[in-house]
Amino acid sequence: MFLNIENLHAQVEDKTILKGINLRVNPGEVHAIMGPNGSGKSTLSSVLAGREDYEVNAGEIRFLDHDLLEMDADERAQQGVFLAFQYPVEIPGVSNKLFMHTALNAKRAAEGLPALDMFDFEQLALEKMKRLEMSPIMLERSVNVGFSGGEKKRNDIFQMAMLEPKLCIMDETDSGLDIDALRIVANGVNALRSNERSFIVVTHYQRLLDHIKPDFVHVLYDGKIIKSGGFELAQELEERGYDHLIQAYEKV
Amino acid sequence: MTTLSKPMKKFSPLAQAAMDYYQSQAKQLMQAEGEGHAVTAFRQAALNRFLEQGFPTRKDEDWQFTPLSNFLKTHYAFNGVSRIDEAAIAAVKPKVDGWHLVFVDGYFSEILSDDLAGMPSGVSLESGKDALDFEQGFRVFADHETDIEQDAFGMLNAMLFDDGLFIELAAHVRLAKPIVVSYVQTLASHANTTRCKIKLGRGAQLQLIEQYVAIDAGCGFENSVCEIDLAEQAKMSQVIWQNLPEQGMFFNNQFIDLAEQAQFNTHYIGLGSAISRHQNHVQMAGERIESEQNSICFARNQQIMDTRTYTGHSVEWGASRQLHKLVLADQAIGVFNGMIKVDQKAQKTDGMMDNKNLLLSNKAQMNAKPQLEIYADDVKCSHGSASGQISADQIFYLQARGLTKQQARQLVTLAFLMEPLESVADHAVRDWLQQALSAAVTPYLN
């Protein structure tokens, strides 16, 4: 079992947002989650990554051999869960280099691997940055401070490339990207695809999916998955919107 | 005939006892210096003022958040036999290549200081003690006496200073290495009262590092006054590192005079002491002066940290920059008070003062008062103060990359504190400060 979400209910403050999500992801699969605003897409990403503001009041998430909900965000990250943020956070005064060096060594420690020294780390980082068409200067700059929207998203993909997670959750990574940035981000993601690594791609639009070609597409509405299908479902949504699916769901 | 006399001020028994004690100590010092010495009249005048005004209380606006009762409870001794452990003193010296000078319990130690024979000509360096041996020697330290004695600690300093440092650089003299002064305390409840004078001739350049630390039982009352005088185009950068034990008392008052096109840059880093109060008074009395004043304070438990600046622009085209950062944990109290005053003549002044504070506990307290007083009409001045907590979004972002919550809080807090160090131009000094600050603060971040 790679990832199995069963009957997941979650609320923030007093508002129930997820109302029974069921989702099974196998190694190497790419799942897209689509849906109108307020359907719970970002909440699902946050709950998977372990954000504390959300309270899970029913359901279960199994990830590999772990009860994911019992783990803190940092333990999840160390076990291979990665969240690419809708809004990557700025951290003044902390360089990308120090941040990623610390993060990578935290993960290596969890895996029982020796720490990478600064020299080896830098070599590795510069290699990955090159592929993402990032300037080496970005390594010295404070995390996301003064970065454009595209640079921030690229920086998140860079972190993903460095940490080589098993499960990548991408929370509207495509929002705010121009066409070139979208291509670079999508290429970065495609370069990381493998038989062992799975993706959950949360998005509003088909354009990212055109580049990434998901195996499965799920429509989230009112805290539930109301329809699942293949890539053709995304194309159908692009043409017809969500309304017909919502109406069909609400009639039942 | 009637005599008018001012009503006597009433002092609390605690304050009165402390005043009596410091009076007796001043009298002893004057006796030792010998009747008829020129300094006697100087000390007596300060003593008279002190007996009249006494210690400030919380009713004094400038001391509202800095209560002195814990200071007044201990009568700090002026005698004592220092325990000189050369290895321990060597170990606390900053790891910076420079001309190292050492004071032990308030007195200059020639043996522990570097041999200054190799210093370039044009540098005069003298201990305050040696200067005081001259009949009028104290006068080199007293250009700002009226301002110095605005404050009980200034008066105490005038009554009791017995050593210090005089540094003068002749015109265009530049020292390749910094002068590094370590004020080391080795005695408990001991008073260390020093005066310094730094004088740079036209175009001279100096980098000065001062640190206040303790070894053994060292834990006392540091009361220093420093006058800094920069002639035209002189350039000075200063770092003051204060990491005394948590029960220490630290009062430092600096008076800085800048002439045309002078450049002055100072960083104060305050980590120790039960009560600490660091003050700069900067007078920018020439065209195109650049001054920069920064501070970093980390306070925990019941520490009180008080940082104050006064920046006077009196001539055109002056630029002043300030960034003051405090991190407060536990029940610590932080105080920032800054004033930029721009005279009518000081057109084109560019003044910026920023104070940012991070509160790690909801019992910590920050009192900030940034002020502008502007009489010119063509200036660019700004001031601001903001206090907040660590952002939960930042912590989650770091945790989502595998850093523990503790690592994340440490990283964010240290980054917040380190920002003012970016303007330390000397890389070796900046590296030392970053490492020392990280090592000093990290154990208290969780």
Chai-1 contact restraints between the chains, C-beta under 6 A:
chainA,res_idxA,chainB,res_idxB,connection_type,confidence,min_distance_angstrom,max_distance_angstrom,comment,restraint_id
A,A49,B,A400,contact,1.0,0.0,6.0,A-B,restraint_1
A,R51,B,F396,contact,1.0,0.0,6.0,A-B,restraint_2
A,A73,B,Q399,contact,1.0,0.0,6.0,A-B,restraint_3
A,A73,B,A400,contact,1.0,0.0,6.0,A-B,restraint_4
A,D74,B,Q399,contact,1.0,0.0,6.0,A-B,restraint_5
A,D74,B,G402,contact,1.0,0.0,6.0,A-B,restraint_6
A,D74,B,L403,contact,1.0,0.0,6.0,A-B,restraint_7
A,D74,B,T404,contact,1.0,0.0,6.0,A-B,restraint_8
A,A77,B,A400,contact,1.0,0.0,6.0,A-B,restraint_9
A,A77,B,R401,contact,1.0,0.0,6.0,A-B,restraint_10
A,A77,B,G402,contact,1.0,0.0,6.0,A-B,restraint_11
A,Q78,B,G402,contact,1.0,0.0,6.0,A-B,restraint_12
A,L83,B,A400,contact,1.0,0.0,6.0,A-B,restraint_13
A,V89,B,D393,contact,1.0,0.0,6.0,A-B,restraint_14
A,V89,B,Q394,contact,1.0,0.0,6.0,A-B,restraint_15
A,V89,B,Y397,contact,1.0,0.0,6.0,A-B,restraint_16
A,I91,B,Q394,contact,1.0,0.0,6.0,A-B,restraint_17
A,G93,B,A415,contact,1.0,0.0,6.0,A-B,restraint_18
A,G93,B,M418,contact,1.0,0.0,6.0,A-B,restraint_19
A,G93,B,E419,contact,1.0,0.0,6.0,A-B,restraint_20
A,V94,B,L411,contact,1.0,0.0,6.0,A-B,restraint_21
A,V94,B,A415,contact,1.0,0.0,6.0,A-B,restraint_22
A,T102,B,L403,contact,1.0,0.0,6.0,A-B,restraint_23
A,A103,B,R401,contact,1.0,0.0,6.0,A-B,restraint_24
A,A103,B,G402,contact,1.0,0.0,6.0,A-B,restraint_25
A,A103,B,L403,contact,1.0,0.0,6.0,A-B,restraint_26
A,A106,B,G402,contact,1.0,0.0,6.0,A-B,restraint_27
A,A106,B,L403,contact,1.0,0.0,6.0,A-B,restraint_28
A,K107,B,G402,contact,1.0,0.0,6.0,A-B,restraint_29
